[in-house]
Amino acid sequence: MPKRTIQQIAILGSGVMGSRIACHFANAGFRVLLLDIAAKETAPKNNIVEEALKAAIASNPAPLFLKQDVSLITTGNFDNDLPKIATCDWIMEVVVENLEIKQQLFERVEKYRKPGTLITSNTSGIPISWMAKGRSDDFQENFCGTHFFNPPRYLPLLEIIPTSKTQAQVVDFLLHFGDLYLGKTTVLCKDTPGFIANRIGVYAIMDVLRLMKKYNFSIEEIDYLTGPIIGHPKSATFRTADVVGLDTLVKVAKGFSQALPNDEEIAVFEVPEYLNKMLENNWLGDKTGQGFFKKTKSTTGEREITALDIETMEYKTANRVKIAALEQIKSNDSLAQRLKNIVALDGREGQFYREMLANLFAYCSNRVPEISDDISRIDDALKAGFGWEMGPFEMWDLFGLGKGLQWIEDSGKKAADWVNVVVARQERPSFYQLNEGKPFEWSINSSEYVKSTGKESFITLNNIRKTSKVWGNDGATLFDLGDGILNLEFHSKMNTMGSEVVQGMAHAVNEAEKNFRGLVIGNQGANFSAGANLALVFMYAIEQEYDEIDMMIRQFQQTIMRVRYSSVPVVVAPHGLTLGGGCELTLHADRVQASAETYIGLVEVGVGLIPGGGGTKEMTLRLSDSFEKGDSELNNLQEMFLTMATGKVATSAKEAFGMKILRRGDQISMNKNRQIKDAKSLALELANTGYVQPAQRKDIKVLGKTGLGFIKAGTYGMLAGQYISEHDLKVAEKLAWVMCGGDLSAPQLVTEQYLLDMEREAFLSLLGEKKTLERIQSIIVKGKPLRN
């Protein structure tokens, strides 16, 4: 089979999924031809597709990394533009879920599609094999299901569903392409109803609805019990249902009831009467403004969230749930420990959890090999498609196979026979094992452990935690990644940068310089770093321990500069929230290997401060480097100042380039799972190409009084227009003071240390302001910014 390359993709159907899938291909840099039916004669032919694309771009969350990437998408209609698919390397159908309509479209497609071209369907409910009936051999050999989850940019699951006639090379190509170029967790599925994620995920939701009645919990209590405390998203059960749409949930559940007559748990998919009543009332969730939850306004005009009482079918004020037995458990950062603690509870909460898990474990075991031969694919699908931190088999391993089997027996269910084979043949039975840092899983086909497929391109820190640890403290751990590269991982709360993390950074640089060739600073938590430990800063400020704060800032600045000027290359790998100190660390790397979904920025102004860990210095340095002969230096200053003074956060790694946070030479990993390995490769590349330790800069141009006057004119105008407060003005003036190098009589060159001293002094002076302390307190106590 010739080498397959993708340059242009045709997306047939521009609805909610089609338009957003098109946007995500554009995110990855591919050209897209987006087609839909032609509008009626009274409207322009492309009206339907263009309006759909416009709605997608305006939607929240944004489907594009950068709005200008829409230029990669060309629109058209089936009547006039279908012949253009002959120029495309991949044709994807995303039209309405109607078999007849899909087959009619495929018949038209086959007239223009060039032989060998990939042809896939994004269906979520129609058997893939049915759609290809009657098509040519070449069509069927290159045809497959590619099921994206909505929204395609943010949910990483991509299910690949071949038919019996799909070529193996096509499946292998799609699994690799989706992983590498689209950043997806690609999961091979069998052509069964709901494939993997929806089959298990919808079962889990419907079972929770049943257990809610059994244990007499309210909607609010169930969302408390089934949210982050068990490693599920904040939307938990009922909020998720509202977002997805109750009509969609009911349609899928009823579809399973009809399509799975031999499913041992078919009764679970029966739709409760209250859910049918909600559909009759058109209470479909977010799309109709009310579902299980409803947003209203109180008598005082304030926004109020109400929750449905399924007994009375009336809305009441949503209660803020606090279950005493769970509050302490909830605060534990370790998901594994939280899960162990909640299943040990007495009372109805413990009973609910044990029965919920027993039912889930039994159901998943009985789906192997029906929906997948590999247990890891079931776990991966639930984690990537439904946002679970741990998959069902991973959780079962955590508790022990014997304990899970006991819960299943107590629940009146039956696990699959192959589970008993695992238990009987192993001294310490488990579904997964690690062998020299490599993941292995139990195979029901060979009745032995085999290497987990599809993870060869990943470095998973949890897998090497016991075999490759070099050093560690309570906030950070240093790993040997091999080939002379170290990795420093943060694991403080929200990966904030307290003394342990700072100590870890200093130790990592020292160790790398002595015994290694390079250093990666990266972790695999939910976020790279939320910045400095504000609670500690606030405590010292309240107690007026300014010498302690000064020492903390000096130490952080010195450590950041050690990172910047180490004798070995340092690569920082940010992802998710990378704020304040996390951004400052990133700014000082030799290179950055960012996750595509990196939300990075210097946000200190939001709490009445300026960046004090080298951030203001570094952005001023980058401003200086941007000055070119003939440029308006004041305009460049204004742009950089506004970026920092507004606390702007890049909403993607691509956007961070435009903000000068990322620079030429920095790289993006579309797939977060690849990021640590990509960062290691980048560090090795630097080490292998004659890395030279940089020298500290003494040539940073600052504009002095000229720049200060220019910035002051703008900020006073904003104050007069009531766009900013008096305290906002004070913070802005401090920021401008540092960025301009103080009130120097003329522009001149200064050193990095000169700017570091200035930013530290400004940071300390703002900490003495009452309004700054009020802002910090609001963030710590309420989690909300205060505008005072």
N, C-alpha and C positions, 0 to 999 in steps of 0.2 A: 504493500500500500504506500503511495507517495506521501511525503511529508505534508502535513496539513497546517496551513497558516490561516489566521483570521485577520482580515483588515476591515471588512464592512459587514454589518449585521442588518438583516431586514426583520423588523418587528411588525407582525401583522395583527393589528388591534391596538387601539390607543386608549383603552379604558384605564381605570385606576392602576391595574397591574402593568399593562403594556407600556403606558407612558413612563412609568417609574422604572421599569426594566430598561427602557431606552436610555433614560437618564443615567442609570448606573453603568451601562456600557460606555456612555460618554465620559463618565468619571474615570474610567479605566483607559481613556484615550482612543477609543474605537469610533469609527464613523458609523452612523446609524441611519437606516432608511425606515421611517415610521409611517405605516400606511393604515388607513381605515376606510370604511364605506364612504362613498361620495355623498355630499350633502344634497338636499333637494334642489330642484332647478332654481328656486328663488334665492338661494344662498350660494356663495362661492364654493366650488367643488371640494376644497380642502378645509372647509369651515369646521367640520367635526373633529378632525385630527388636530388642527391648530388650536382650537379652544381647549381640547383635552390636554395638550402639551402645556398651554399657558396656565391652566388650572394646576397642573402638577408642579410647575416651577414655583407657583405662588403658595403652594401648600406648606404646612408645617407638621413634621420636620422636613427640612429642605431635601429634595432628592438628589441635588447636584452639589458637588464639592465647591464649584465656582459657577455662578450663574452664566458667565460667558461661555462655559462649555456646551451650552445649548447649541452653539454654532456647529457642533459636530453632528447634530440631528437634522436630517432633511425630511420634510413631511410630504405626503402625497395621498392618493386615494386608489382604491382597487380598480376603478374603471379605467383610469388613465395611466397609472404608474406601476401596475403589477409587473409588466415586462422588465422593469429595472431590477427585479430580484435576480436576474441572470448575472448581475455584476457582484452579487453578495456571496460571501463564503459560509454564511450561517443564516438560515431562515427559521424564525421562531413564531409560531402561532399563539396568539393570546386573545382570541375572540371569545364570545359568550359561550358558556358551558352548555352547548347543545351539539350532540353528536352529528346530527344531520348537517348543521351549518358548517361544522369543522370539516366534514368529509367533502362538502361542496367546494369549500375554499381550497382544500388540498388538491382537488381535481383541477382547479384553475391554476394552482401553483405549479403543478407538474408540467404544464405547457411551456413554462419559462425557466424553470429551475435547471441549472446546468448539472450534468451527472457528477456524482461524488460530493455534492454540496450537502452540508449538515442540514437536517430538517427536524425540528423539535416542537413539542407542544408543552405549554405551561399549565395544562389542565390539572385540577386538584381532585377531580372526582370521576372522570370517565376513564375506563381502562385504556391504556396506551395501545394495546393490540387492536382494539376495535377501530381506532381512527385510521390505521394504515391499510385496512382491508380494501382490496381492489386496486391498490397502487402498484407501480412497477417494482421489479426486484431491486433496482438501484435505490429507489425511494425507500423501500422497507429496510434495506441493509444500512442506510444512513439515517434512519428515523429513530427517535428516542424521546422519552419524556424528560423535561428539565423543569422541575417544579420549584420556582422561587417563592419565598415567603415575603409577605408584605409588612413593612416597607422594604423593598429589595436592597436599598443602600445600608440599612441598619441591621436587619435580621440576617445572620450569616449562613443560614441553611440553604443549600441547593440540593434537592433530591434528584438523582439520576435514575431513570426507570427505563431500562431497555425492554424490547420484546424478544421473542425467541429468534427473530430474524436479524436483529441489530448486530452489526459486526463488533467483535470484541475491541478492535482498534478504536472504534467510535466511542465506546464506553470509557476506555482508558484515556482517550483524548479529553473528553468532557470532564472527567474527574480531575485531571491535572489542570486543565485550562481554568475551570471554575475556582480551584484553589489558588493558583498562582496569579491570575490576571484579574479575577473578580473579587478575590479576598473571601471566598466562600468555604464553609465546611461542607465539602461535597460528600454525599452519602449515597451509596449504591443501594437501591430498593428493588423489591420484587413488585410485579404489576398486580398488586392487591388493593382492595378498597382503602383509600386514605393513605396508601403507601406506609410510611413508618410514623412520622411525627404526628400527623393528624389522627391516625388510628389510636395511638397510645395517649396523646394529649387530650383528645376529646373524651376518651374513656375516663381519664383521670378527672376531668371537669364534671362529667355526668355522675361519676361515683361520689364526688364531693357534694353534689346537690342532694344525692340520696342520703348521705351521712349527716348532712345538715339537719334534715328532718328527724333522723333517728336519734341524734343527740341534742336536739332542740337548741341549735345555735342560731343567732341572727345573721343577716347578711354581713353586717359590719364585723361580727366576731369571726366569721369564716375567712374574710379577707385578712384579718389580723393573724389567724392561725396558718394561712396558706401563702403568706407573702415572704418577705426577706428572712424571717426567722427560720424558714426551712430551705433557704437558698433559691426561692422563686422571686420573680420580679415584684416590684411594689404594687403593680396592678392586680396581683394575686389571682383570685378566681372570678369574682363578680365584676370588678373593674375591667378585667380583660374581656369578659363577655360583652360588656357595654361597648368597648372599643372595637371589637371584632364585628359586633352586630348580632343581636339575638336571633334574627332571621337566618343568618348564616350558620350559627351554632345549631339551631333546630334543623335546618336543612341537612347539615352534615350528619347529625345524630340519627335522623329519620332515614337518611341514605344508608347508614350502616345497618340499621334494623332490617332494611329490605334486602341489602346485598350480602348479609352475613347470617343466614339462617342457622348455620352450624356453630356459630360463636357461642362458647359456653357462658358468656356474660352478656348475651344479647338483651336481657331485661334491663341492664344498666342504661342502655341507649334509649329506653322509653322516655318520652318527654313528659315532665311533670305537668299537672293541670295548670298550675299557676303560670308556667312558661307559655303554654298555649293561650292563656287568657291575656298575657302581655302582648302576644302577637296580634290577637284580635283588637286590642286597644292601640295598636301601632306604637307600643313602647319598645322600640327596637334598640335602644342604647344611644350612643352619641349622635348617630345620624338623624335621630328624631328628637333629640334634646332630653330624652328620659328613657331609662331602662331600669336596671336595679338601683341606679342612683339618678338623682335629678338636681340640677342647679337652679336655685330660686333666689329671690331677694327677700330679706327679712323686713319687718315693719320699719326699721331704721334705714333701709336702703342698702344694707350690707349683703354681700354674697353669702348664700347659705347652701350647704349641701344636704339634701334629704335622701333617705334610704327607704326602699320599699319594704313594707311588712307583708310577707307573702301570705299570712293568715287573713289579714283584713283587706289586702290589696290597696292599702293607702300609704302615702308617703309621710314620713315623720323625720324630725331632725336627726341626722346621722350622729350616732354616739361615738365619742372618742374612746375606743376600747382599751382597757387596761386589765389584763388578767394577771393577778398577783403572782401566781405560780410561774408565769412566763416572763415577767419583767426582768428579773435578774438574768435568766437564760438568754434573753434577747440581746443583752449588752455584750455578750461574749463575741469577740471578733472571729473565733474559729467556728466555721460551719459544722465541722465534724463533731466538735464538742457540744454545740447547740443541739444537733440531732440526737446525740447520745443522751443528752439530758431530757429532751422532751419526750422520748419514748419511755423514759423511766418514771414519768409522772403518774401519780394516782389520779382518780377522778375522771370525769368525762373527757377532759382534754387529752390525757394519756391514752384512754380507750379509743378516742377518735383517731389519733395519730397512728396507733398500732394497727387498727383496722384499715385505715387508708393505705398504709404502706403494705400491709399484707395483701390487700386486693391488687395493688399496683404490681407487686413482685410476682404474684401468681399469674396475673394477666400477661405480663411481659414474658415470663418464662414459657408460657403456652403459645406465644407468637413466634417462637423460634422452633423450626425454621420457616414458619408460614410466611412471615413478612421479611425476614432476613436470616441468613445463616450465621451472621456475626453479631455477638452481643454488643460489641463496641459501636456498631452502626446505630443500634437502638439508642444507646446512651448519647452518642454524638448528635443524633437527630433531635432529641428532646432538649439538649443543652443549647444547640444552635437555633432551633425553631421556636422553642417556648421560653428560652432564657433561663432554664434551670442551671444552677451551678454544678449539680451532680446529677448524673443519669441514674435510672432505677437500679441497674446492676452494680454501679459504683456505691450507691447507698446500701444495698444489700450486703456487699462486701464489708462495709463499715461496721455493720451490726453483727456480722457473722452469719454464715449460711444456715447454721443450725437454729439460731434464734429466729431468723426470717421464716424458716419452715414451720417453727412452732406457732408463730403469729398466724401463718396461713391456715394451719390446722384449726387454731382457735376461732378463726373467722369463718370456718366452714368451707374453705376453698381448697383447691388442689393444685400444687405446682406441677410442672412438666416432669416427666420421668428422668430426663437427662440431668436435672439438678441433683437427683439422688446419686447419679453416677459420679458427679464431681465430689459429692460428700463422701462416698464410699471409697474413692481411690486416693484421697489426699489426707495426709496427717493434719494439715491445717487448710481445710478446703476454702477456696476463693475463686472468683471468676477471673480475677486479674492477678498477674505477678510481674515483678520487675526482675530483670536479669541483666546485671551490669549497666543499669540505667536505661535499659530498653524495655518497652511495654510488651507484655505477652498476655494473651487471653485464652480462655478455654474454648476449644473448637468442638462442637457437637458432632462434626463430620469425622474427625480423627480421634476423638476422645483423649485429647492431650492439649498441652499449651502450645500455641503458635504465635509468632510475632504479629502484633497488630498492624494491619495494612494502612497505608496512606499517611503514616506519621514519620516517615523517614526524613522528611525535610524540616522537621520541628526539633527544637531543643526545649524540653519541658523541665523547668527547674525543679518541680516536685519529684520528677523521676530520678534526678541526680543528687537530691538533697542528702542522702546518706553516703553516697559513694564519692562525691566530688567536693565536699565542703572543705574550705581552706581555713576559714575564720568566721566568727560571728559574735554578735551581741544581741540585745533585746530589740534593736531597731534595724539591723542589717545583717546580711550573710554574704560571704564571699565564696564563689565557686570557681573551680578550675574547669573551663569549657573545653580544654584540650588545645593542642597546637599553639601553646604559649599565650592563650588569651584567658583573662580572668573576667568574671561577671560579678558585679555588686548589686545585690537585690535589697530593696527596702521592704520592711514589713511592719512598720509602725501603723497606728490607726490612721486611715486615709493616706498612709505613706507620707505623713507630715514630717518636716525636717527638724527634729529635735536634736539634742546633744548626741544620742546614740547614732543617728544617721550621719551627722557631721563627722563623728569619730570614725564611722565606717568608711566614709569617702576618703578621709586622710589616710587611714590604714590601707585602703585599696590601692591608692596611688603609690604609697611607699612600697607595698608588696610587689606591685606590677613593675616598678622601676628596678627592684632588686633581682627578681627571679622570673619575670615574664616579658612578653613582647608587646602586650597591649591590654587595654581594659575596656570592658563594656559596662555601662551603668544602666541596668534595665530590670524590670520586674514583670510579673504576670498577674498582678492584682487587678481589681476593677479599674483603678486609675493609677497613673504614674506617680503623681504627688499633688496634694491639695495645697502645698506651700509650707510656710513656717508654722510652728506650733503657737497659734495665736493665744491660746489659753495661758501658756507660760509667759509670753510677752506681757499679756494683760495683768497677770498676777504681779510681776515685777514692777510694772508701771504704777499700779494702784499703791504698792508699797514704796514707791519712789526709789526703787533700787536701780538708779540709772547707770551706776558703775557696772552692775551685773549685765544690764542690757547692752551697754557699750562693749563689754567683753564678748558677749554672745555674737554681736554683729561683726566685730573684728575677727572672731574665730571663723564665722561663716564666710566672710569675705576672703580671708587667707586660704581657707580650704577650697573655695571656688577658684581662686587664682592658682592653687596647686594643681587643680584639675586642668586648668587652661595651659599651664606651662610645665607640665610633666615631661619627662624625657622619653616617654612612650606614648603612642597614640591613644586617645580616649574617645570612645563613641558612646553617646547617650541615646537611649531608645525610649522616647516618650510615647505615651498613648493615653487615650481618655483625657480626664482632667489633668492638665499640667499647668498649674497656676503658681503665681508668686515665685517662691524659692525654687519650685520645680522648673519653672520657665528660666529662671536665672542660671540654674545648673545647665540646662539645655543650651543656653546662649554661649556657654564657655567650653563646649565640646569642640574637639578637632573636627568631628563630623557628627551628624545626627542621622539616625535610622528611625524615622518616625512611622508610627502606625497611621494609616490613612485617616482613621477617626481619632485625631489628636486635637483636643480643644485647649489651646495654649495661649497664655497671655500674662501680662504683668498687671495684676488686679488690685494692687495695694491701695490705690486711691479710693477704692470702695470702702475702706475702713479708715480713711483719713490719713494715710501714710503715703510715702513714695517708695519705690523699690530700693532696698537698702543693702542687698546682698550682692551687689555688682551689676544689677539690672539696669539702673539708670546710667552708670558708667558705660556699660557695654552698648546700649542703644545710642548713647552720645557718640561713642567710637564709630559705630556703624553709620550714624548720620554724617560724621566727618568724612568717612570713606566714600560717601555718596556724592560729595561735593565735586563737581567737575567744572572746568573752565567755561565760563559763559552761563552757568546755571544761576538761578535765583536761590541763593543759599537760604534766604529767609523763608521761601516757600517750602524748601525741604525741611527746615526746622519746624515750621508750622505743622506739616504733615506728621512728622515723628512725635512732636509734642502732643498733638490731638490723640494719636493712637494710645499714648501712655496716660494722658490726663483723663481720658474717658474709660480707662481700664478695659480696652477692647480685647476680646478673646477671639482668636481664629476658630472658625467652626469646622475646619478640616486642616490637614497638613498642607494641602495645596494652597489654602488661603494664607497660611503662615509665611509662605514665601513672599507674597505681596506685602506683608507687614514687616519684612526684613528680620523676622525671627528665625526663619530658615534661610539658608543661603546656597549658592551654587556649590555643588558637591555633596550636599545633604541628600538623603535618599528616603523613599517612601515604601513601606511594606503594605501592600493591599490586604494581605492576610495577617492578622495580628499573631496567629500561631507561628508564623515564620519569622517574626521580628527579631527574636534573640539570635537565631542562627544567621539571619541577614546582617545583624549588627556585628556578630563575630567575623563574618566574611569581610565586612567593611574595615574592621580593625586590622585584620590580617593583610588586606590590600595595602593599607597605609604603612604597616610595618615592613612589607615586602618591597616597597617602592622607595626606600631610602628616607624614612621619616626623620625630619630634623626638628629638634626642640625649638619652638619659637621664642623670640625675645620680647620682653615687655615693651609696650608701646609708649613712646614719648612724643608722638607727633599728632595728637588729637586736636583738631581745630575746633575752638569754641568761639562764639560770636560776641561774648561780653555784653556791654550796655546796648549795643545795636539790637541784638537778639532779644534782650530783656524788654526793651521798649516796645518792640514789635509784638511780643507775646502779651505784655500787659495791656496794650490797646485792645487786643481781641478779648481777653478775659474780663476786662472791665465792661466791655460792651455786652458780654454774655450776662454779667451780673445785673447791669441796668435793664436788660430784657427779661430778667428773672428766670434765666435758663439754669443758673447755678446759684448756690447759696454763698453767704459770706465765708463759711468754712471751706467750701469748695474752692473759693478764690484763694484762700490762704494756702491750701494744699498745692494748687496750681502754681502759685508764685514760688513755693519751695522747689517744685519740680523744675520750673523754668530757671531758677537760680543755679541749680546744679548743671542742667543741660547747656547753659550759656557760660559756665565757668565762673559765675559771680559777676560783679559789676566792673569787669575789666574795661579799661578805657578804649581798647580796640581789640579786634579779633586776634587771637594768638594761639600757639600750640602749647598743650599741657600734657602731663603724664597721666597714666591710668591711676596711679596712687593719689594724685591730686584730686581726681574725680571721686575716687572711693572715699576719701576723707570727707569730701563735701556731702556726698549722699548719706554717709553715716551720721554726720552732724544734723542734717535736715531731718532724717528719720527720728533721731532722738528728740529734737525740738518739738516735732509733731506729737510724739508720745506724751508730752507734757500738756497737751491741749485737752480740755474737758470734752469737747465735741468728738475728738478722735476716740477717746476712751468709750464714749457712748456708742459710737459706731462699732467698735470692736465687741463691746458687750452684747449688742444686738445680734451680731453674727454668731457669737458663742452660745447665747441663751436661746435665741429664737430661730437662728439659721437664716435670718433675713437681713438685707442691707437697710441701713437707716439713712435717710436724707435729712440732715439737720443743718 
